[in-house]
């Protein structure tokens, strides 16, 4: 589904990614771990199309489509979804209208019929109950007055309704208490299927206590320095990153 080959990325004159190669297949959950400043969030944002980043070298293919020159909304319509580390508030934009508009634009781009209000409300009710998000929050503007955990649940709700092929969770566990973390983990498991893939960017093992990744990759100084299965994340929790840094 996703093929990244020898990717070099910079912001201005500062190189951040220095040769990342990564392949993600349908049905897989990959975790990217690493110390601060290693390039984890940069990788997530580059896949989603954040314009500040410059691809100096390498390729990103999504379902055999080279996506370098596509805008973020065009990538979203292809099936790429980014859950933010710090979701922003959008005052004046009702949450229901926001998600329905995004869904209808995606359906239209695929030459599919837009949802009726009745159809959407039914879907919204089912998925909000599955995610465990308070129905009162859905009546508010996007993330306005939400707690950190409620914002992350809202990201999971969007993911459930938009049904992306590739979901990228950029430190979704950041700032969550134990209950919210468990809810997010359970939501990720429910939304993972053989037809989609998930890329989790995280510092810690704690989210991976609820979500078992197919593969774990350690990003250090802009490169993937080590890859393994779920046991690698547990090893990192015990040892930290120094033992890998010493071998790089």
N, C-alpha and C positions, 0 to 999 in steps of 0.2 A: 504493500500500500504506500509506504513512505520510504524513499531511498535518498539518503544524503551521502554525497561522495566528496571527500577532501574539502570540506567547507571552511573557508577563511572569511571572517567577518570583522569589520572595524566600525568605530564611530569616530568621524573626523580622521585624525592621524593615529588614533589608538587602536591597535589590533586587539581583538577579544577572543574570537575563535580562530584556532590555528591549525586546522586540518581535521575536522570532525567527520567521521564516516559512521553511518548508522542506518540499519534497515529494520523496519517494523512491518510485520505481516498482520493480516486480518486475524482477529481472535486473540491478539497478544496485548499484554499490559507491560510496558517498559517503565522503569524508574531511572531518572537521572539524579545522581547524588554528587556531592562535592562541597568543598569549603566555600566560604564567601569569596566573591570575585573570580570564580573559576569559569563563568560563562554560561551557567545553567539557564537563567532567565533570558539571557541574550538568545540562546538557541530557541527557546519557546517563542519569543517575540519575532525572530527572523522567519520561522515557519509560518507564523500567522500574518506576517507582512508589515510589521511596524516600519514606517518609512525612514526613521533616523539611521537605521543600520545599513551599511554598505557591504554587499557581497563582493569581495575582492577576487575570490577564486572558488571553484567547486560548483556543485549542482544540488538542487532540491527537486526531486520528482515526486509528485503525488498522483497515484493511479496513472502512471506513465505520462503525466502532464508536467512539463517544466513550469514552475510557478513563480519564477524570479520576478517577472514583470507584471504580475497580477496584483491588483489592489486588495486590501484586507477583505472588503465585502465580496469580491470575486472569489477569493479563497474560501470564504465562509459558505458561499453558494455551492462550491464544489464539495463541501462537507468537512471543513476544518473549523474547529471550535476552540477558543482559548478562554479558560477560566482564570480570572485575574488574581494576583496575590492580594491586591488592595482594590476591590471593586468600588467604583466611584458612585456618588449619588447624582441622580439626574432630576432635579426639582422641576415640576411642571409636566413631566412625562409619565402618565399612568403606566403601571407595570404591565397590566393586561394588554394595553394597546402596543406597548413596546415589543413584547414577545410575539403577539399575533402578527404585527407588521413584519418582524424579522422572519417568521415562519412563512408568511404569504409570499414574501420576496424570494425566499429560497425555493418554494414550490413553483412559483412563476418562472424562475430561471431554469427549472427542469421540465418546463412545459406541462406542469401539473395544475390541477384546479385548486384555487385558494380555498381555505376553510371558511365555512359559514360561522357566524357568531355563536350559534348553538353548538356546532361541532367543536369549536375551540373551547368554549366554556366547559363542555363535558370532558375534554382531554385535560384541561387545566385542573379541574376538580380531582380527577383520578391521580394525576401526577403529583399534585401538591400534597395529597394525602399520603402517597407513597414516600415522598421526600420528608414529610413531617413539617411542612411550613404552614404557619398560621394563616387561615383564610383572610384574617383582617389585614395582613401585610400585603396581600395581593391587591387590595383596594387602594394602596398607597402609590405614590410615585416611586420610580425605580430606586431602591435602596435608601430612600429618604427616612432617616431616623432608625435605620436597621442597626442591630448589634453586629459585631464581627461574624458571629455564627450564623445570624440570619442572612447576611450578605452572601456567605458561602453556600447556604441552602438555596438561595435564589439562583446562584450560578448553576447548581445541580438541577434546579427546576428548568432553567433555560436549556440545559444540556438534554434533559429528558424530553422536552417538547420539540426541540430542533433536530434531535436524532442525528448528530454528526457522525461521519465515518471515522474521523480522527479527533479525539478530544485531548487537549493539552491542558493539564492542571498545573499552573505555575504557583507552587508553594501554597496550595489550597489549604494546607494544614496550619498555615501561619496564623497565630492569634486565636486559635480555637481552644475551648475548654474540652474536657474529656467527653462530655455528652455530644457536643457538636462534632467533634472529631469522629466519634463512632457513627453518627448519622451520615456524615460525608462518606466515610468508608463503606457503609452499607449501601449508600446510593450508587457509588462507583461500581460495586459488585452487581447491583441490579441492572445497571445500564450497560455493563460489559456483555457483548455477544460475540458469536463467531463471525459476524459481518462487520464489526467495527474494531477499532484499536484505541488504546489509551496510553498517553505519555504523561507520567507523573514527575514533576520537578519538585524535589524536597531535600531538606537538610538532614532530616531525621528518620529513624526507623518507625516512629510511633504511628504514622498513617499506614505503614506497611504491616502493622499488626492486624489491620482489618482488611487490607487488600494484598493479595499475594501476587507479586509481579512475575511475569514470565522471565524477564531478564532485568538485571540491575547493572547500570553503567556508572563509573566514577569519572567525573570530569574534573581535571586539574590543569590549571594554566592553559585553558582553551583547547585541551585535547582529551579524548577518552583514554584514560590511562589503564583502566581495568574493567572487565565485564564478567558477570557471573549470574548465578540464579539468586533466588530469594535469600539464601544463606549469606550471601555477600553483604547484604544490608545489615544483618544481625552482627556480622563480624565488624563492620564499620562502627556500629553502636558501641561495641566493646573496646575497639582499638583506636577509633578516630581515623584520621587520614594520613598521619605522619608516616606510617609504615609503607604506604603507597607512594607518598611524595619522595621518600628516600630512594625508591627504585626508578623514579622518573629521570 
